[in-house]
Amino acid sequence: MFDLKKLEAEINYVENILLSNEDELKLFQERYFSKKGVLPDIYESVTRVKGDKGSFYLMKMIELRHMVDSKIKGFTRSH
């Protein structure tokens, strides 16, 4: 289960990572999208939180997902 208190650190990680080759891109995608990846793990954790706190973490998870997608698109456009 993902520690939701670390969600902001994960967002910062994605914001600052530089993907410089195909291997790094593949590892990045696996980290976030694989069955045991960060995003599925966060989603599972978020579904266990009720009320406003659950909504807050869900929005943060969506923010992270958009950032991950943006990094991938940025890489594919430049290579």
Secondary structure, 3 states (H helix, E strand, C coil): CCCHHHHHHHHHHHHHCCCCCHHHHHHHHHHHHCCCCHHHHHHHHHCCCCHHHHHHHHHHHHHHHHHHHHHHHHHHHHC
